[in-house]
């Protein structure tokens, strides 16, 4: 499989570069997604190794990381946005791209179905139900690997004074005010995942990122998030009141409880 993976990496590198543009904002968006692809792929490999998966499975995780966001490039080319709500679900677009690629036919049918399932579910609110435990495992791997790097991508724009520097393709339709919508406050206090489609402010976006903590699947990922200070950096840039403070306490208790208890 290493030879096939090598060809996949070569194709993906050329594909991403084919979207390079003289337009500075477009080029910034493509470069961010190119770098994100590299980090997520590396995260998938490292997480697979942490889980002591066999070589074949670690290579499948690498393929999933490499292609999880391949739909982003077609999305931006067609719609000039990375906002799924204003365009098309980028995971569904990714499957359209991979289905067009001949080298995916070299994978065993069962492996390709696993890859497709993980890619399709990497960005959904929850993983689609299935009795296939391997599919669930790989969906969890890519979801963790993806979230871990998105924390890195968004970190420079947490402070309100930097919010206006956020590229349009990241901030999308959300207003740059720090206020948090009431529904998001309630979700934060109760520990329920928020509906991405209802994001209205920069504060809402920060709450969504914090709520991801309840959807982290492996101790490896949680340790990385804690070590890099992503949670505290978001909390430090929230408009604090009694309810938000309650949500923060609940979140910190959750992290303390599961950091060494999560399976894997």
C-alpha positions in Angstrom: 0.0 0.0 0.0 2.9 2.4 0.5 3.4 2.7 -3.3 -0.3 3.6 -3.7 0.0 6.1 -0.8 3.0 7.7 -2.5 0.9 8.2 -5.6 -1.9 9.6 -3.6 0.3 12.1 -1.9 1.8 13.2 -5.2 -1.7 13.6 -6.7 -3.0 15.6 -3.7 0.0 17.9 -3.7 -0.4 18.7 -7.4 -4.2 19.0 -7.0 -3.9 21.6 -4.2 -1.3 23.6 -6.1 -3.6 23.6 -9.2 -5.9 26.0 -7.2 -3.1 28.5 -6.5 -4.2 32.0 -7.5 -2.9 35.5 -8.0 -5.7 36.8 -5.9 -4.2 37.3 -2.4 -7.3 36.3 -0.5 -8.0 33.2 -2.6 -4.3 32.1 -2.3 -4.4 32.6 1.5 -7.4 30.3 1.7 -5.9 27.6 -0.4 -2.6 27.7 1.5 -4.5 27.4 4.8 -6.3 24.4 3.6 -3.1 22.9 2.1 -1.3 23.3 5.5 -4.4 21.9 7.3 -4.4 18.8 5.1 -0.7 18.1 6.0 -1.3 18.5 9.7 -4.5 16.4 9.8 -2.8 13.7 7.8 0.1 13.7 10.3 -2.3 13.7 13.2 -4.1 10.7 11.8 -0.8 8.7 11.5 0.3 9.7 15.0 -3.1 8.8 16.5 -3.1 5.5 14.7 0.3 4.7 16.0 -0.8 5.7 19.5 -3.7 3.2 19.2 -1.2 0.6 18.0 -3.1 -0.1 14.9 -1.6 -2.5 12.4 0.4 -1.0 9.5 -2.5 -1.5 7.0 -4.9 0.3 9.3 -2.4 3.1 9.9 -2.1 3.6 6.2 -5.9 3.7 5.8 -6.0 6.4 8.5 -3.3 8.3 6.5 -5.4 8.1 3.3 -8.5 9.4 5.2 -6.5 12.4 6.6 -5.0 13.2 3.2 -8.4 13.3 1.4 -10.8 14.4 4.2 -10.9 18.0 2.9 -10.2 17.4 -0.8 -13.7 18.8 -1.4 -12.7 22.1 0.1 -10.8 23.0 -3.0 -13.6 22.4 -5.4 -16.0 24.1 -3.0 -13.9 27.3 -3.0 -13.4 27.2 -6.7 -17.2 27.0 -7.4 -18.7 28.9 -4.5 -15.8 31.2 -3.3 -16.5 30.2 0.3 -15.6 27.5 2.8 -19.0 27.8 4.5 -21.0 24.6 3.9 -24.2 26.4 4.7 -23.7 28.9 1.9 -22.5 26.3 -0.6 -22.3 22.5 -0.4 -21.3 20.0 2.3 -17.5 19.8 1.8 -17.4 16.1 2.9 -20.0 15.2 0.3 -17.9 17.1 -2.3 -14.9 15.1 -1.2 -16.6 11.9 -2.0 -17.4 13.2 -5.4 -13.7 13.9 -6.0 -12.5 10.5 -4.6 -15.1 8.6 -6.7 -13.5 10.1 -9.8 -10.0 9.0 -9.0 -8.9 5.7 -10.5 -6.4 4.8 -7.9 -9.1 4.5 -5.2 -10.2 1.4 -7.2 -7.0 -0.2 -6.2 -8.2 -0.4 -2.6 -10.2 -3.4 -1.5 -13.9 -2.6 -1.7 -14.3 -2.9 2.1 -11.4 -0.6 2.7 -12.7 2.0 0.3 -16.2 1.9 1.9 -14.4 2.5 5.3 -12.5 5.4 3.9 -15.7 6.9 2.4 -17.6 6.5 5.6 -14.9 8.3 7.7 -14.6 11.1 5.2 -18.3 11.6 4.9 -18.7 11.7 8.7 -15.6 13.8 9.6 -17.6 17.1 9.8 -21.0 16.0 10.8 -22.6 16.8 14.2 -22.6 13.1 15.0 -21.3 10.0 13.3 -24.0 8.2 11.3 -25.1 5.0 13.1 -23.6 1.7 11.9 -22.9 -1.7 13.3 -19.4 -1.7 11.7 -17.1 -0.9 14.6 -14.1 -0.4 12.2 -16.0 2.4 10.4 -16.8 4.0 13.7 -13.2 3.8 14.8 -11.8 5.5 11.7 -14.5 8.1 11.8 -13.5 8.9 15.3 -9.8 9.1 14.3 -10.4 11.7 11.6 -12.8 13.7 13.7 -10.2 14.0 16.5 -7.4 14.7 14.0 -9.4 17.4 12.2 -10.6 19.2 15.4 -7.1 19.2 16.8 -5.7 21.2 13.9 -8.7 23.5 13.5 -7.9 24.7 17.0 -4.5 25.7 15.7 -5.9 27.4 12.6 -8.4 29.5 14.6 -6.1 30.4 17.5 -4.7 33.7 16.0 -8.3 35.1 15.7 -9.5 34.4 19.2 -8.9 37.8 20.7 -11.6 40.3 19.8 -9.0 42.9 18.5 -7.8 40.3 16.0 -11.3 39.2 14.9 -11.4 41.9 12.2 -8.3 40.3 10.7 -10.1 37.0 10.2 -10.3 36.1 6.5 -13.7 36.2 5.0 -13.6 32.5 4.1 -13.2 31.7 7.8 -15.6 34.2 9.4 -18.3 33.5 6.8 -21.6 35.0 7.8 -20.9 35.3 11.6 -20.7 38.8 13.0 -17.4 39.7 14.6 -19.0 40.8 18.0 -18.0 38.8 21.1 -21.6 38.3 22.2 -22.9 34.8 22.5 -26.4 33.9 21.3 -28.7 32.6 24.1 -29.1 29.2 22.5 -25.4 28.7 22.5 -25.1 29.8 26.1 -27.7 27.2 27.1 -25.9 24.5 25.0 -22.6 25.3 26.8 -24.1 25.1 30.3 -25.8 21.8 29.5 -22.9 20.3 27.5 -25.0 19.8 24.4 -23.5 20.1 20.9 -24.5 23.4 19.2 -26.0 23.6 15.7 -23.3 25.0 13.4 -26.0 26.4 11.1 -27.2 28.8 13.8 -23.8 30.5 14.4 -24.4 34.2 14.3 -21.4 35.8 16.2 -17.8 35.3 16.8 -18.7 34.3 20.4 -21.0 31.6 19.0 -18.1 30.2 17.0 -15.9 30.1 20.1 -18.6 28.2 22.0 -18.8 25.6 19.2 -15.1 25.0 19.5 -15.3 24.5 23.2 -18.3 22.1 22.8 -16.0 20.0 20.6 -14.3 18.9 23.8 -17.3 16.8 24.6 -16.8 15.0 21.3 -13.1 14.1 21.6 -12.7 10.4 21.4 -9.1 9.6 22.4 -6.9 10.5 25.3 -4.0 11.3 22.9 -6.1 14.1 21.3 -7.3 15.5 24.7 -3.7 15.6 26.0 -2.6 17.5 22.9 -5.4 20.0 23.3 -4.6 20.5 27.0 -0.8 20.7 26.4 -1.2 23.4 23.7 -3.6 25.4 25.9 -6.3 25.6 23.3 -9.2 25.4 25.9 -7.8 28.2 28.1 -7.0 30.4 25.2 -10.7 30.3 24.1 -12.0 30.7 27.6 -9.8 33.7 28.1 -11.4 35.4 25.1 -15.1 34.7 26.1 -17.4 37.4 27.5 -17.7 36.0 31.0 -20.9 36.0 33.1 -22.4 33.6 35.6 -23.8 31.1 33.0 -20.6 31.1 30.9 -18.6 30.5 34.1 -20.8 27.6 34.9 -20.2 26.1 31.5 -16.5 26.6 31.9 -16.5 24.7 35.2 -18.5 21.9 33.7 -16.1 21.7 30.8 -13.0 21.7 33.0 -14.5 18.9 35.2 -15.1 16.9 32.1 -11.6 17.3 30.8 -10.1 16.4 34.2 -12.3 13.3 34.4 -11.6 11.9 31.0 -8.1 13.0 30.2 -6.8 9.7 31.5 -10.0 7.6 31.1 -11.0 7.9 27.5 -10.5 4.6 25.7 -7.3 4.5 23.7 
